[in-house]
Amino acid sequence: MTKASHQALCLRVVAGFLLALLAKVSSLQYFSGDSPGVGAHVVVNVEGVINASHTFQYLTVKDLCSCRMACWSHVNCMTLSATPSDLGDKFECRLSKTPIKDMMLEPGPQSVLAYWFDKNVVVNHGMQDDGLLYISSVQWYIFNDSLAFCSQHPGFRILMLKTVTQMQVGEELATKINGHVPIDLIPQPDGTFLWGDGTPFNQTVVDANGMAFGYWGGDVQAIIRQDTLHFYTSSSWSLAMCHANPFGVEW
């Protein structure tokens, strides 16, 4: 990686962190790993820092990128957090060997959390046509464990496929993994359906365009297969599929 490329990436991380501080909102930045020496990873703003019991090395560094490069270059480092230091223009950096899905944060100021997909054994599907970033697990879960897997990766959530493009992406990824993936569409007692954020299914473009689905009743959760939308029992097994919104597109 050239010095210029490293500086450009560093400025992007710092800018995202400062914007999140000013706006007081969470944000996620995605680095595809196309540049040598970086690796595909995300940087997300969180409240708190990596728990001391999960930290194997403490560093005081001059900038966020120095912390990131320290973790990337260490064979055992899987996750990091970086927080502005009391020493002025420096950062307190915590490196961890703990997978992000098992990570614990302790109370603290807003900080940067970064984790790499390959170090954390996560399949990176990259940015898709709907403008969202997709990852999946390497092992199979029942629905509630898929839900937990996504929530354990800061910045990601289980799939909501509200638009035709999002549904097409879901179908393509289901085909890619040769199976099916759970989505956050929940049957209600009155026979209607809600997306995980509370949006009524019948008010989304997917439903308005007549996407077919089957419903078998009982304790069920939604999945997307290669062909269409189905439901299955929440005790059925599937790969966990999650998406994030690094560019703030409508979802």
C-alpha positions in Angstrom: 0.0 0.0 0.0 1.4 3.4 -1.0 1.9 6.1 1.6 -0.6 8.3 -0.3 -3.2 5.5 -0.3 -2.8 5.0 3.4 -3.2 8.7 4.1 -6.3 8.9 2.0 -7.9 5.9 3.8 -6.8 7.5 7.1 -8.5 10.8 6.3 -11.7 8.9 5.4 -11.8 7.1 8.7 -11.1 10.3 10.7 -13.7 12.3 8.7 -16.4 9.6 9.3 -15.6 9.5 13.0 -15.7 13.3 13.4 -19.0 13.6 11.4 -20.5 10.9 13.7 -19.4 12.8 16.8 -21.0 16.0 15.5 -24.2 14.4 14.5 -24.3 12.1 17.6 -25.4 9.2 15.4 -23.8 5.8 14.6 -22.2 5.4 11.2 -20.5 2.6 9.4 -17.7 2.8 6.8 -16.8 0.0 4.5 -13.4 -0.7 3.1 -13.4 -3.3 0.4 -9.8 -4.4 0.7 -9.1 -3.6 -2.9 -6.0 -1.8 -1.8 -3.1 -4.1 -0.8 -2.3 -4.3 2.9 -5.7 -3.3 4.3 -8.2 -6.2 4.0 -11.9 -6.0 3.7 -13.3 -4.5 7.0 -15.7 -2.1 8.5 -15.3 0.9 10.8 -18.3 1.7 13.0 -18.9 4.4 15.6 -20.1 3.0 18.9 -20.7 4.1 22.5 -18.0 2.5 24.7 -14.7 0.7 24.3 -13.6 -3.0 24.1 -13.8 -4.6 27.5 -10.5 -4.8 29.4 -10.9 -8.6 29.7 -11.0 -8.8 25.8 -8.0 -6.5 25.3 -4.5 -8.0 24.8 -2.6 -4.8 24.0 -3.1 -1.1 24.7 -1.5 1.5 22.5 -1.3 5.3 22.4 -1.1 6.3 18.7 -1.1 9.5 16.7 -4.1 8.7 14.6 -6.9 6.3 14.0 -5.2 4.7 11.0 -2.1 3.8 13.1 -4.4 1.8 15.4 -6.1 0.1 12.5 -2.8 -0.8 10.9 -1.5 -2.2 14.2 -4.5 -4.6 14.4 -4.4 -5.5 10.7 -0.7 -6.4 10.9 -1.0 -8.5 14.1 -1.8 -12.1 13.3 -3.9 -12.5 16.4 -5.8 -9.2 16.4 -9.4 -9.5 15.3 -11.0 -6.3 16.5 -10.0 -2.9 17.7 -11.4 0.2 19.4 -9.9 3.6 19.3 -10.9 6.6 21.5 -9.6 10.2 21.6 -6.9 10.4 24.3 -6.6 12.9 27.2 -3.1 13.6 25.9 -4.3 15.9 23.2 -4.2 14.9 19.5 -3.6 11.2 20.2 -5.8 8.1 20.5 -6.1 5.3 23.0 -6.1 2.0 21.0 -7.3 -1.4 22.3 -6.5 -4.5 20.3 -8.5 -7.7 20.9 -8.2 -11.4 19.9 -11.9 -11.9 20.6 -14.2 -12.4 17.6 -16.6 -9.5 17.0 -19.6 -11.7 17.7 -18.3 -12.5 21.2 -17.1 -8.9 21.9 -18.1 -7.1 25.0 -18.0 -3.3 25.3 -17.6 -1.5 28.6 -19.0 2.0 29.3 -17.0 4.8 27.8 -17.0 7.7 25.3 -17.9 7.3 21.6 -15.2 5.4 19.9 -14.3 3.7 16.7 -14.7 -0.1 16.4 -13.1 -1.9 13.5 -13.2 -5.5 12.5 -12.1 -7.6 9.5 -14.3 -10.1 7.8 -11.7 -12.8 7.1 -10.2 -12.5 10.6 -13.7 -13.0 12.0 -14.6 -15.8 9.6 -17.4 -13.8 8.0 -18.3 -14.1 4.3 -18.2 -10.7 2.6 -20.6 -10.4 -0.3 -19.7 -6.7 -0.8 -21.8 -3.9 -2.0 -24.9 -5.0 -4.0 -27.2 -3.3 -6.6 -29.5 -1.9 -3.8 -26.6 0.1 -2.3 -26.3 -2.1 0.8 -23.4 -4.1 2.1 -24.0 -7.9 2.7 -22.3 -10.5 4.8 -23.2 -14.0 5.8 -22.1 -16.6 8.3 -20.2 -19.8 7.5 -22.4 -22.0 9.8 -26.1 -22.6 9.9 -28.4 -21.3 12.5 -32.0 -21.3 13.5 -33.8 -18.0 13.0 -33.2 -16.5 16.5 -29.5 -17.3 16.3 -29.3 -15.7 12.8 -30.9 -12.6 14.3 -28.3 -12.7 17.1 -25.4 -13.2 14.6 -26.4 -10.0 12.7 -26.8 -7.9 15.9 -23.4 -9.1 17.1 -21.8 -7.4 14.1 -22.1 -3.7 14.8 -23.7 -1.8 12.0 -25.5 -4.8 10.5 -29.0 -6.2 10.8 -30.9 -9.2 9.5 -32.4 -8.6 6.0 -35.3 -6.4 5.2 -36.2 -6.6 1.5 -38.7 -3.9 0.9 -38.0 -3.0 -2.7 -37.9 -5.0 -5.9 -34.1 -4.4 -6.2 -33.6 -5.6 -2.6 -35.7 -8.7 -3.3 -33.7 -9.4 -6.4 -30.5 -9.1 -4.4 -31.9 -11.5 -1.8 -32.8 -14.0 -4.5 -29.3 -13.8 -6.1 -27.6 -14.3 -2.7 -29.8 -17.2 -1.9 -28.8 -18.7 -5.3 -25.1 -17.9 -4.6 -25.1 -19.8 -1.3 -27.3 -22.6 -2.8 -29.9 -22.3 0.0 -32.1 -19.8 1.6 -31.6 -16.9 4.0 -33.9 -15.6 6.8 -35.4 -12.1 6.5 -37.0 -9.9 9.1 -40.6 -10.2 8.1 -42.8 -11.3 11.0 -46.4 -12.7 10.8 -48.9 -10.9 13.1 -51.9 -12.4 14.9 -54.3 -10.6 12.7 -52.8 -12.2 9.5 -50.8 -9.2 8.4 -47.0 -8.9 8.3 -44.5 -6.4 9.6 -40.9 -5.8 8.7 -38.5 -5.7 11.6 -38.6 -1.9 11.7 -42.4 -1.9 12.0 -43.1 -1.1 8.4 -46.3 -2.9 7.2 -45.5 -5.4 4.5 -48.5 -4.3 2.5 -47.1 -0.8 2.3 -43.8 -1.7 0.7 -43.0 -1.9 -3.0 -42.3 -5.7 -2.8 -45.9 -6.4 -1.7 -47.3 -3.8 -4.1 -45.7 -5.6 -7.0 -47.4 -8.8 -6.1 -44.4 -10.9 -4.9 -45.9 -14.3 -4.2 -45.3 -16.0 -0.8 -46.6 -19.0 1.0 -47.7 -19.0 4.7 -48.1 -22.1 6.6 -49.2 -20.7 10.0 -47.9 -21.3 13.4 -44.5 -20.3 14.8 -42.9 -19.1 11.6 -40.3 -16.7 10.2 -39.7 -15.5 6.7 -37.0 -16.7 4.3 -36.0 -15.8 0.8 -35.2 -18.6 -1.6 -33.9 -18.6 -5.2 -37.4 -18.2 -6.6 -39.7 -16.3 -4.2 -40.6 -15.5 -0.6 -41.6 -18.3 1.7 -42.1 -18.9 5.4 -40.7 -21.7 7.5 -40.6 -22.7 11.1 -38.3 -20.7 13.3 -36.5 -24.0 14.2 -35.4 -24.6 10.6 -31.8 -24.0 9.8 -30.2 -21.6 7.4 -27.1 -19.4 6.9 -27.3 -16.0 8.6 -27.4 -13.1 6.1 -27.0 -9.5 7.2 -26.8 -6.1 5.5 -25.6 -2.7 6.4 -26.1 0.8 5.0 -22.7 2.6 4.7 -24.0 5.2 2.3 -27.3 6.1 3.8 -29.6 4.8 1.0 -33.3 4.4 1.6 -34.1 1.0 3.1 
